[in-house]
């Protein structure tokens, strides 16, 4: 995945900040050979859309199957893969997590980024992913985190919404939705660190590390990144620096988890 440059568009610069930590984690896992025993990986990208991860991974030599419900996204994926010269290593199929067992063969690595928030049953979805992974294979899971969402709503002046999101039950105890990340709202579920760990354990998946993603990215005005020379690169480096510090996990808009089957 290309680093932002002075000639990058504003949207490309902002996207590099949002995805930089997760991309580095996935690339490092593959370079270490832990996901593939040293060979090129068979990767399934659930909800991979237009190939923001799939195409760069194929450029590294891996084979990627993207499963996405949007035919328009899959058409864009095909164009993007052809333009990058990796159409022979990227395939797209229409479907979602509920179709995973029918569409995907055994994988070394499954990417599930920004998808678990929207499913009806996160536990069942993770179990489906575990069934697709080979023994010793890995899941790269990127989920929205509840703590940061509470802060964001409060900072926007939506105090009641923040209070409702803070706890699953009005009395402050964990309500019926606690183990599954709470009910699906307009923006999807939000998970806490402990909820993610419990859900993964229930699916027989073992977290190897959890990184903070977008600790500062959503707080920095986009105009600063667009106008201040070097601001995007500096923010990307700052995000990397805090990603592995546990004290910043509660501030992260997302959690990036790598788990082994």
N, C-alpha and C positions, 0 to 999 in steps of 0.2 A: 504494500500500500504506500503510495507516494507521499513524501513529506511535503508540507505546504511550502510554497515559494512566493516570491514577490509577485509573480505573474498569476498565481492561483486566484480563482474567483472567490468572492466573499463567502458563498455557500460552501465551497471546497475547504476554505480555511476553517470555517465553523465545524464542518463535518470531521475534519482531522482532529480537532480538539475532542469531540464527542466520542470518537471511535479509537483514538490512539492507544489508550491503555489496554483495551480488549484485544486490539490487533496485535500489539506487542506480546501479550500473553499467549495468544494462539500461535504466533510465529515461533516464540521461544519453545513452546511445548513440542512443536514439530521439528525444530532444529535439534532439540535434545534427543530426538528419536524415541522418546518414551511412549508416544502414541502409536508407533509403527514398527518398533523393533529395528529401526534403521532404514526401512524401505520407504518408498513413496506411499502416501496415505490414501485410503479410500474414505472420503469425507461426505457426509450428508448435512446439508444446510437447510434446516426447517424454517420456513418463512424468510428465505434468503433474498427474496425480491429481485431487484435488478442486478444483483451480483457484486455488491460492495465488498464482500469478503470472498465470495466464490471465485471471481476472476483473478484477484491477486494471488489466491492460494493455488489456482491452476497455473499461474505464471511461475510459481515456485516448483512446478512439476507434479503436483498432486491431482488426483481425480475427484471432481466435486459433482455431487447430485443435489440440485436445488429443488426443494418441494415448496410450492407457494400457491395460495388459492387464486391469485390474480393473473389472468391471461395476459394483461397488458404488461405487468412486471416481467413475466417470463419472456415476452417478446423483446423487451428492452435488454433482458439478460442475454438472449441469443445474439442481439446486435453487438452488445458490449464484448461478448466472448469472441465473436468473429473479428471485431476491430483489434482485439488484443492478440489474435492469433492462437487462441486456446480453445476453439470450439470443439476440438476433438477430446478435450478433457473436462468439459462442462456440459451437463445435461440438465434440462428443466422439465419438471412434471407438475401438473396442476393437482393440488391436494393440500392437506393440512396435517396437523399432528394426529388426528383421528385416523388418517389413512396411512400412517407411517409403516405399519407392519406389512401392508399390502404393496407399498411402493418401493421400499428401501431394502436392499440386501445388507448383509453384515458389514458394519462400518468400523473403521479404526477411530474415527472422531465424528461426533455429531455436534453441530452448532445449533443452539436454540437461543437466539438473541431477540429479546423483546416479544416473545410469543407466549410464554407461560402465563403472563398477566391476563391474557384474553380467553383462555380455555375454561371450560366448565368444571373440569376436574383435574387440577394440577398433579395430584398424586398418580392418577391413572395415566396421565400424559408422560410423566417421568418413568413410569413402569414400561410404557411402550418404547421409550428411548432406550432404556436398559436392555430390552429384548433385542434391539437392533445392534447394539454394540457388541463387538467380540469381547471375550474375556480379556481383561487388561486394557480395553479401549477406554476412550475418554469422552466426556461431555463438557462442552464449553457453554455455560449457561449465563445469560445476561438478563437480569431482572430489575425492575423498578423497586426502589426501597421506600418503605413507609416513612421513616423518620425524616428524610429530606423533603418528602412531599408535604408533611405537616408544616415544616419550616417555611416552605415555599408558599403555601396557602396563607399562613399567618403574615408573612411579609407583604403579600398582595392585599391584605386587609380582609381576607375571607376567614374570619376567626371561627365562625360556627362550623364551616367545612373542615377547618384544621382540627377542631375538637372532635368532630365525628370520625375523622380518620385516625386520630390518636389512639383510640381504643376500639376494640371490636364490640364491646358492650358498654352501655351508658354508665355503669358503675365503675368502669376502669378495669374490670377483669377481662380476661380473654373470653370472648364469646364464641358462638358456634363456628364462626369462620376462621378462628385463630390458626388452626393447623393448615389451612389451605390458603392463607394469606388474605382472608376476608372476602366479602362478596365482590362480584365483578361490577364496578361502577362504569361511568362513561369513559374514564381514562384507563380502565382495567384495574386489576388487583395491584396492591403494593405489598411487598414482603419485607420482613425483618430478617436479620442474619440468622437467628435461631430457627425461624420458620423454614428457611431454605435448607438449613442443615437437617432438620427433622424430615422434610419431604424427600430429600436425597437419600437419607438412611432408609426410609420406608421403601424406596425403589431398589435398594441394594447398591447404591452408588456412594462412593467415599470421597468427600472433598479433600483435595490435596492443597489447594490454596484459594483464598477469597480476596479479591482486590477491590478497592474503592474506585469507582468510575464517576467522572463528572462531579468532582467535589466543588470546583470553582466555576466550571464552564458555564453553568446556567445562571451564575450570578454576575458574570462579567458582561457589560453592555456590548452588543454586537458592533456598535459603531467604533468602539475602541480597537477591536480586532481588525476592522476594515481600514482604519485611518492611521493607527500607530505602527510604524515600521518595526518588525520583529516581535510584535506583541503575540501573535499566534504561536510562533515557535517557543517563546518563553512560557506561555501558558501550557502548552503541551508538555514541556519539561517539568513544570510545576506539578501538573497532574500525575506525571510518572513518579515524581519524588514522593508524593503523599499516598500513592496507590497501595503501597505495602505497609503503611503505618496504621495499626489497628485503631488508634484514637480518631482517625478521620473516617472510619467506616460509617458511623452514624450520620455524617454530613453528606455522604455520597448519594447522588440521584439514582445511581444504579450500583448493583453488586455484580462483579464478574467472578464466577465460580468455575474452577476446573475440577472435575470429579472423575474418579476412575471406577470402572465396573470391576 
